[in-house]
Amino acid sequence: MRDWRSQWVLPRGSASSLGVIFDAPAARLGSEWEAGCALHRLVAFSRPRCWTPVPSPRALIRENPAIQSSVDRHPVFVPAVPSALPFKQTSHAMFERSRFTIEQIDPEVFAAIQKENQRQEDHIELIASENYTSPAVMAAQGSQLTNKYAEGYPGKRYYGGCEYVDVVEQLAIDRVKQLFGAEAANVQPNSGSQANQGVFFAMLKPGDTIMGMSLAEGGHLTHGMALNMSGKWFNVVSYGLNAQEDIDYDALEKLAHEKKPKLIIAGASAFALRIDFERIAKVAKAVGAYFMVDMAHYAGLIAAGVYPNPVPHADFVTTTTHKSLRGPRGGVILMKAEHEKAINSAIFPGIQGGPLMHVIAGKAVAFKEALQPDFKAYQEQVVKNAAALAETLIARGLRIVSGRTESHVMLVDLRAKKITGKEAEKILGDAHITVNKNAIPNDPEKPFVTSGIRLGSPAMTTRGFKEEEARQVANLIADVLDNPHDEANIAAVREQVAALTRRFPVYG
C-alpha cells in the first residue's frame, strides 16, 4: 500500500517539509536540501487552501540542480506522485464530497452498511422498537453539525460560534412542545435511558423509593430493574398485571399508599393496552409523589392522538425519538415549567457534556414530519395493522398476552407451540421475518430464552403495509411456527416475504 505522504502535502500549519514527504529528515541532506524544502513549501503553502496538489517531488528534483545533487550524494526514497491525483487541480476544498465517500475511505464499513441496507429491504421488520427514519432525518444527522461543540443551552453556551446550532435546538424544543402540548422540553438527552436518568438525578437522592412497572410483566429495565442503575441507587417497589393481564390499578394504588414512593413511573416496553395515566396521576398526587411517564414506545401514537396523552397529567414525560416517532436515536424530556431549571441542570452539566447537535437536528426534522397531517394517518394505520396482526395470529391458534392490542405492540405466548422465544426469533429470522424474543408474564424460561416473542407494526406500516399485508404477515408467522424445523416450509415463507418486500421497498 502506497504511503499517504506520496499523494498529499500535509495540512497548512503542520510541522511539515519536503523532507517529510521524501521520508527523510531535512537535516540529513544539508543546506541544498533545506533550500529545496523551502522551495517546496513555497509552492505548496502559497496555494489558497491546504490539501491542494503540488508539483511532484520528482519534478522538483529535476527542475532544481541543487536538490538533485544532494539526492545523488544522499540516496533517499522519493515516492512517485500518481498522475491521477485525489483532487482536481481546480478544487480548493479540504474535503471534496465526491472523493471522500465511505466506499473510497473505508470499504469494509461501506460493505457492512450496504449489506444492512439490503437486509432492511429484504426482511419484514416486526421489532416494536424499530422503524425506518426518513432520508431528511438521516441527512440532518449526517450534516456538519456533528463538528460543533455546544455545551449549554440556546443563548447560554460555553462555546462561541453557536448561533446556528442555537436555531436548530430551539426549533426542536418548540416543535416537540407543540407536538405533545408540553410546557417545557429538553431535547439534549442522548437516549431514552439518559432521559430517565436526568429525571432521577434532578428529583431524587440515592435511597429514595421509586415505583414502576415490573420488567417481568412488561415494564422497562430503567424503571427499577435490579441490575440497572435505577435498581442499584433506589429502593424499588413494583406493580404489575391483574388476572386479565391489564395493569392492576387497585394494587398499584394500595402499594403506593403503603410505600409512599418519591416517584411513580408509568410506561412499558411490552404492554399492548392503553395506560390510564390520569388514574395513576391521581394516585401520585394522593401520596405526594412525583409522576413520570416513559412514553418511549407510544410517543408516535400519542403525537397523532391515537393513544392517551400523559403530558397533561405528569410532572415529567420522557421518550425516545425513534421507535414509533420515527426520528433519530435519541431522547427527550417534557416537563412542567416549574421543573425546567432542575431538569436542564441535571442533563447539563449533571449527566452529559456537549450535546449531539447533529442528532438534535435530526430530532427537529422528525418533529416537523410528525406535525404533518400524513403522520396522523400513518399512526392510525399502525394501530389498524397491529390489530389485524393480532387477530389473525389468534385465529391461527396463538395466544396474545392481554388478549388483544390497543396500540402498536403485542406479546405472543409460544408455549402451545412447544417452542421458545429464542428459537422462534432464529427460525423466523431465517424466513426473513425479524422479531425479538420477549418474556411473557410469569415466564418459566430464563430471560435470554423466554416463552414469547414481541411484535410491532410501526416499521411494516412505514413501508406501506395495510391490513391485508398485516394479515398475510401473521399467516406467514403462523406457517413458520406450525412447522419450525421444515426447511422447505421456511424456504416457501421466505419466497413469499421476498414478494412482499419487493412490492413495498423502504428507500427508493
PyMOL commands that set and color helices and strands:
alter all, ss='L'
color gray80, all
select helices_A, chain A and resi 4-6+18-21+26-45+57-63+65-73+102-105+107-122+135-141+144-147+163-180+192-203+215-217+221-223+229-233+249-259+277-287+299-303+323-325+337-351+357-370+373-395+401-403+415-417+421-430+458-462+467-482+487-503
alter helices_A, ss='H'
color red, helices_A
select strands_A, chain A and resi 124-125+152-153+156-157+184-186+209-213+235-239+263-266+290-294+316-320+331-335+399-400+409-413+433-434+436-438+452-456
alter strands_A, ss='S'
color yellow, strands_A
deselect
rebuild
show_as cartoon
